[in-house]
């Protein structure tokens, strides 16, 4: 019955496609809308006050925790009306850091915040999301909940110290150091998903000690006016930057390196008005992935990720450069990615959309322009509605524009699309694209309203029929 209902919803969505696509009917309209969006994403400003953590008893070096000293500096800064909590040039060991409104955690050049690898240093548990599901779990390494005007800035470094000897092994893979008798997240992950499907209230989903669900590195939950600028962040337990249900976010000038399991570089989830600019990604999973909750939780909360700009970023290793999904049940819309460079034999895809009928959700208005790719493994453009096991919630993917994409040395496919016959990928357009050296031009099923203009793959101009049936 549920599947029938969601098929009807997908059908209604199809009838509305023309209305939706008309609102940005040309490339000029698209990029004018992007420029307007960028003007309203404004970085928070902070009072001209400094609270240096060594003045509150922070210990230099790798041996003694400075967690309490950093918390004292944050509290006093917050109570004074805001300012900068300054980490001076040196190395400081810490557990979880919880930011408060009007506080800018500022890392001086040469400063290193080294995060403990002891799980007990991320207790008590906090209300968080783990792979798109709400629960009580270990605190993210840097966390804020329901705060305004918060930032991490400066040219220092955040080092999560994750490796095969600690957090990464929890994923349960021998590739990342797991051995018999070590903690393993598999059963906890299944238990959390079961609680999600049973609609158990999120605050009653209590995990933490004994469950081995790795914390995210940086998470802002229900926050407004966020800035993450200029620093380097390495060796994350899993997802690296993870704002959730937050608005007005600037992520700029970061260097992000973490090649462990599930080390997504940046995962805005159910967020609005986001700018990701001038960043470097070298990751063990997707470089940037937009999300909006998994299965029941995503539908229950029902908040899409929307109004997002990715500009002038460099992507190296990763499962995808710019990605939407797979925890996308709340939907995603209005994504503008432009002037990016991607290049690594360990990069699988440039633009990737992944969902399933267990997820559902509407993904629409995705614009990808002026992207240069050296090499990749699988496909330059990939849409997959069969990412996980099927369910009763038909996904919708529509209104995709890929413009001025240049690929020097492609992988298996130029374009790879898998969709449901009752919910084809709709309004798919490629303009002025050149893709070289792929094994197969395209493989696609169930696409509708396709338009290819001046698209060359392997030296030959490709027509729309390649995606709509002929030439597959």
Secondary structure, DSSP 8 states (H G I E B T S, - for coil): -HHHHHHHHHHHHHHTHHHHHHTT-SHHHHHHHHHHHHHH-------S-EEEGGGGT---EEEEE-HHHHHHHHHHHHHTT-EEEEE-SSEEEES-EE--TTEEEEE-TT-EEEE---GGGG-S-EEEEETTEEEEES--SEEEES-EEEEEEES-EEE----TTTGGGGG--GGGT--TTS--SHHHHHHHHHHHHTT--GGG-B-STTT-----SEEEES-EEEEEES-EEE--SS--B--BS-EEEEEES-EEEE-STT--SB--BS-EEEEEES-EEEESS-SEEEB-B-HHHHHHH---EEEEEEES-EE-SBS-SEEE-SSBTT-EEEEEEES-EE--TTB-EEEEEE--TTT--EEEEEEEEEEEEEE-SSEEEEEES-SS---S---EEEEEEEEEEEEEE--SEEEEEE-BTTB-EEEEEEEEEEE-S-SEEEEE-SEEEEEEEEEEETTEE--THHHHSTT-
